[in-house]
Amino acid sequence: MSDIQAVNNSPSDEIDLVELVKTLWQGKLTIAVCTVVFTVSAIIYALTAQQWWISKAVITTGQYQNTANIRSQITNLYAVINNPSKINGILSSDTLLNDYITEFNAFDNKKAFIENNEIMKQYADEAQITDENKAQFINSWAKRISASQPDKKNQPGIYQLSFEATSSTLAHDLLVAYSDDISNKVRNDLIDELDAKISYHQQILQANKISLEANAKQQLANELIKTNYALDMAKSADVTKPLADMNNDELFQIQLGTEALAEKSKVLKKIKDLSLFQPQLGIIQTKLDLLSKVKIDHNLSLQSVRYLQKTDYPISSDKPKRLLIAVLGFLLGMMLGVAIVLLKSAFNKSVK
């Protein structure tokens, strides 16, 4: 055990450490030059590199009154459909928030905005974007647009919107413009879905109406045929006045007499209201009239989400991290200087 301690406590390690310190001290100029060069280069890069600013906003589910306008315009639809919960599901605040986030993160929507927004067109013109590198330009900018949950576990219904651009003002303006585009899209998609449901119910009711009308017309025709047959039979039996003691369940009711049967035949030929034979036709027509009066304003105001924090003007750039770049440049320069000194010393020893 004492031998091991003697070896560990031998002066060789101390001598090596002293030599290392001496070697580094002798090469202090090289280390200093490398450190200064890399630090200055890092600072110059940090000061001249393109700055990127991120504008942010925080949203959550909207409130019931935010959809009051559109609900008031589809009151008749509520009166017609059998299950109003389906409409309430479409207009629920959670559904609208999920639709908003989905559309916000959809690549196709980002692409359409990048291609059509005037500010983005100016970016493309300044960068001299051609058809060959257009896709790369769109992809790079699409990555700078996002909606995410900062704290999904504790705040599941709160999302952060962000847009990264080359200046504070541009980041703010682009996020506002893109958010407005998404709001309009969510509203238009919602109205289109409601219009589709209205059209669907109209088609179903119209189909039922046609079926019931055909059935009623057939009943009317049958009743007229039976009445005419009964009239002929009553004439043959010389029954002119109604008979009180005959069975009313007979197929041909000649007991009514020729006068009543003749009048009944005239009335049947004049009937236009088929609901006399199919009362359900009146209910269906009422529902169709209600749906025909539903007119949704496509320009109505609809706030699909609620802002907890409005779109901000960032006060400091997010990229590049100037202090971090300078520190990394300093450390990298020092490490390189030390490496050069040690390699030079090792090379000189091997030559000797």
Stockholm file with secondary structure:
# STOCKHOLM 1.0

chainA/1-352         MSDIQAVNNSPSDEIDLVELVKTLWQGKLTIAVCTVVFTVSAIIYALTAQQWWISKAVITTGQYQNTANIRSQITNLYAVINNPSKINGILSSDTLLNDYITEFNAFDNKKAFIENNEIMKQYADEAQITDENKAQFINSWAKRISASQPDKKNQPGIYQLSFEATSSTLAHDLLVAYSDDISNKVRNDLIDELDAKISYHQQILQANKISLEANAKQQLANELIKTNYALDMAKSADVTKPLADMNNDELFQIQLGTEALAEKSKVLKKIKDLSLFQPQLGIIQTKLDLLSKVKIDHNLSLQSVRYLQKTDYPISSDKPKRLLIAVLGFLLGMMLGVAIVLLKSAFNKSVK
#=GR chainA/1-352 SS CHHHHHHHTCTHHHHHHHHHHHHHHHTHHHHHHHHHHHHHHHHHHHHHSCCBEEEEEEEEECCGGGGHHHHHHTHHHHHHCSCTHHHHHHHCHHHHHHHHHHHHHCHHHHHHHHHHCHHHHHHHHHTTCCTTTHHHHHHHHHTTEEEECTTTTTCTTCEEEEEEESSHHHHHHHHHHHHHHHHHHHHHHHHHHHHHHHHHHHHHHHHHHHHHHHHHHHHHHHHHHHHHHHHHHHHHHTCCSCCTTSCTTSSSCGGGHHHHHHHHHHHHHHCCCGGGTCTHHHHHHHHHHHHHTCCCCTTCCCCCEEEEECCCCCSSCCBSCHHHHHHHHHHHHHHHHHHHHHHHHHHHHHHC
#=GC SS_cons         CHHHHHHHTCTHHHHHHHHHHHHHHHTHHHHHHHHHHHHHHHHHHHHHSCCBEEEEEEEEECCGGGGHHHHHHTHHHHHHCSCTHHHHHHHCHHHHHHHHHHHHHCHHHHHHHHHHCHHHHHHHHHTTCCTTTHHHHHHHHHTTEEEECTTTTTCTTCEEEEEEESSHHHHHHHHHHHHHHHHHHHHHHHHHHHHHHHHHHHHHHHHHHHHHHHHHHHHHHHHHHHHHHHHHHHHHHTCCSCCTTSCTTSSSCGGGHHHHHHHHHHHHHHCCCGGGTCTHHHHHHHHHHHHHTCCCCTTCCCCCEEEEECCCCCSSCCBSCHHHHHHHHHHHHHHHHHHHHHHHHHHHHHHC
//
